[in-house]
Amino acid sequence: GGAAARFMPWSPLGAAFAARYGVRRFTFAGYLRLCVARAAGRAAELALPPLLGAPDLDLVSLRCTELRRVALPALSAADDARLPGLVARWRRLEHLELEHRPASFPATAARVGAGCPGFSSLKMAGAIRDVDAAAMAASLPRLKRLCLDGCYLPRHELLAVIHGCLELESLSAKHCVGFDEGDEEVAREAAMIGRLEVGGSRLVDKFDQRDVDGLDDDTSSYVDVM
């Protein structure tokens, strides 16, 4: 993607960095180390691109403990499993953005809910499972802003979030698959939310049947197609 391309050795940023600091070859890891060192532990906001290595995540988790806003790309299975322990170090965290819903989300939500008293905003993409909705309701009941645009979000899971996160001021679930934008029960149950956006959401995806012939009925396979 475009974010990853910015950090390639041949990118304008890479060339400028190499020239400025006299390094033979630009690498994202080296660039990140410099940024973290210059921040001296005071960084408050960080958005990480794809191509992230495990040492990069460790560096950020250990050296940037004052982070308030963090955006993470899709993680490898190994880094996904470590995510709960990593976010636990960001005790000032207020907003977390996850490019793809991690398998470890329930444990991650539990650590955030227990250790980050100021946490109030979550943005996440991917397939929202029943355990993920339950985790939001149980571990993040004080959420103020939630964005699940473009998710596979079954109606039951959406209602579970609405019923559990009673302090929501803004809920965006646009262009989702799993519930209809005109669902009357969803509108009624979410009436207390100041800003509700569900435009473009539909109960089922509008695939041409020829596109899905041969696919099995496993939900994970369906979500991978998305």
C-alpha positions in Angstrom: 0.0 0.0 0.0 0.9 3.7 -0.1 1.9 3.8 3.5 4.4 1.0 3.1 5.8 2.5 -0.1 6.8 5.7 1.7 9.3 3.7 3.8 11.0 1.8 1.0 14.8 2.5 0.5 14.1 4.0 -3.0 11.3 6.3 -1.8 11.8 10.1 -1.6 11.8 9.8 2.2 14.4 7.1 2.1 16.6 9.0 -0.2 16.4 12.2 1.8 17.0 10.3 5.1 20.1 8.5 3.7 21.5 11.8 2.4 20.8 13.7 5.6 22.3 11.2 8.0 24.9 9.6 5.8 23.6 6.1 6.0 24.3 3.6 3.3 20.8 2.2 3.1 17.5 3.5 4.5 15.4 1.1 6.6 12.2 1.7 8.4 13.6 0.1 11.6 16.5 2.7 11.6 14.1 5.5 10.9 11.8 4.4 13.7 14.8 4.1 16.1 15.8 7.7 15.3 12.2 9.0 15.8 11.9 7.2 19.1 15.2 8.5 20.3 14.4 12.1 19.4 11.0 11.8 21.1 12.8 10.9 24.3 9.7 9.1 25.7 7.4 12.0 25.1 5.6 10.9 22.0 1.9 11.2 22.4 0.6 10.0 19.0 2.0 7.3 16.6 0.7 5.6 13.5 2.7 2.7 12.3 2.8 1.4 8.7 2.8 -2.1 7.4 6.1 -4.1 7.2 6.4 -3.7 10.9 8.8 -6.1 12.6 8.5 -7.6 16.1 11.5 -5.6 17.3 9.8 -2.4 16.1 6.7 -3.2 18.1 8.9 -3.9 21.2 10.8 -0.7 20.8 7.6 1.4 20.6 6.0 -0.4 23.5 9.0 0.0 25.8 10.2 3.4 24.9 7.0 5.3 24.1 5.0 4.7 27.2 3.3 8.2 27.1 1.4 7.4 23.9 -2.3 8.6 23.9 -3.2 7.7 20.3 -1.9 4.7 18.5 -2.7 3.3 15.0 -1.5 -0.3 14.2 -1.4 -2.1 10.9 -2.5 -5.7 10.4 -0.1 -7.8 12.6 1.5 -11.2 12.1 0.0 -14.1 14.1 3.0 -13.9 16.5 2.6 -10.2 17.1 -1.1 -10.5 17.3 -0.7 -12.9 20.2 1.6 -10.4 22.0 -0.6 -7.4 21.5 -2.3 -7.5 25.0 1.1 -7.3 26.7 2.3 -4.5 24.4 -0.7 -2.2 24.9 -0.6 -2.7 28.7 2.4 -0.4 28.8 0.5 2.5 27.2 -1.4 3.5 30.4 -2.2 6.9 29.0 -3.8 5.5 25.9 -7.0 7.2 24.8 -7.5 6.1 21.2 -6.6 2.9 19.5 -6.9 2.2 15.7 -6.5 -1.4 14.5 -6.3 -1.9 10.7 -7.5 -5.5 11.1 -9.3 -6.9 14.1 -6.7 -9.0 15.9 -7.5 -12.6 17.1 -6.3 -11.4 20.5 -8.8 -8.6 20.7 -10.7 -9.9 23.8 -7.5 -10.1 25.8 -6.3 -6.7 24.4 -9.6 -5.0 25.3 -9.4 -6.5 28.8 -5.8 -5.1 29.3 -6.9 -1.7 27.9 -10.0 -1.6 30.1 -8.1 -2.5 33.2 -5.0 -0.4 32.7 -5.9 2.7 30.6 -8.4 4.8 32.6 -8.6 7.5 30.0 -9.3 5.2 27.1 -12.4 6.4 25.2 -12.0 5.8 21.4 -11.7 2.7 19.2 -11.5 2.3 15.5 -11.3 -1.2 14.1 -11.8 -3.1 10.8 -12.4 -6.8 10.0 -14.9 -9.4 11.2 -16.4 -8.7 14.6 -17.1 -12.0 16.4 -19.4 -12.5 19.3 -16.4 -12.7 21.6 -15.2 -9.3 20.3 -18.6 -7.6 20.9 -18.8 -9.2 24.4 -15.3 -7.9 25.1 -16.2 -4.3 24.1 -19.3 -4.5 26.4 -17.5 -6.1 29.3 -14.0 -4.4 29.2 -14.7 -1.1 27.5 -18.1 0.1 28.8 -16.9 3.7 29.0 -16.2 4.0 25.3 -17.3 7.4 23.9 -16.4 6.9 20.2 -16.5 3.7 18.2 -15.9 3.3 14.5 -16.5 -0.1 12.9 -16.9 1.1 9.3 -16.7 -1.6 6.7 -16.7 -4.5 9.2 -18.5 -7.8 9.0 -20.8 -6.9 11.9 -23.7 -9.2 12.5 -26.8 -7.6 13.9 -26.6 -9.6 17.2 -23.0 -8.4 17.8 -23.9 -4.7 17.0 -26.8 -4.8 19.5 -24.5 -6.4 22.1 -22.1 -3.5 21.7 -24.9 -0.9 22.0 -26.3 -2.6 25.1 -22.9 -2.8 26.7 -21.3 0.5 25.9 -23.8 2.8 27.4 -21.7 5.9 27.3 -21.2 6.0 23.6 -21.5 9.4 22.1 -20.6 8.4 18.5 -21.0 5.1 16.8 -20.1 4.7 13.1 -20.9 1.4 11.4 -21.2 2.5 7.8 -20.9 0.1 4.8 -20.9 -3.0 7.1 -22.2 -6.4 6.2 -24.4 -8.2 8.8 -27.3 -5.8 9.5 -29.4 -3.5 7.4 -29.0 0.3 7.6 -32.8 0.6 8.1 -33.0 -1.9 10.9 -35.7 -0.4 13.3 -34.5 -2.3 16.4 -30.9 -1.0 15.9 -32.2 2.5 15.6 -34.4 2.2 18.6 -31.8 0.6 20.9 -29.2 3.2 19.8 -31.5 6.2 20.3 -29.4 7.4 23.3 -26.3 7.7 21.1 -25.8 11.3 20.0 -24.3 10.4 16.6 -25.2 7.1 14.9 -24.0 6.5 11.3 -25.0 3.2 9.6 -25.4 4.3 6.0 -24.6 1.7 3.3 -24.8 -1.2 5.7 -26.7 -4.3 4.6 -27.7 -7.7 5.9 -25.9 -9.7 3.2 -23.2 -8.7 0.7 -24.4 -8.2 -2.8 -22.2 -10.8 -4.5 -23.0 -12.2 -7.8 -23.8 -15.9 -7.1 -21.2 -16.9 -9.7 -18.6 -15.1 -7.5 -19.3 -17.3 -4.5 -19.9 -20.7 -6.2 -17.4 -23.2 -4.8 -16.8 -21.3 -1.5 -17.5 -23.2 1.7 -19.8 -21.8 4.4 -17.1 -21.2 6.9 -17.3 -17.6 8.2 -13.6 -17.1 8.3 -13.4 -17.9 4.6 -16.2 -15.4 3.9 -14.4 -12.7 5.9 -11.2 -13.4 4.1 -12.9 -12.6 0.8 -13.9 -9.2 2.3 
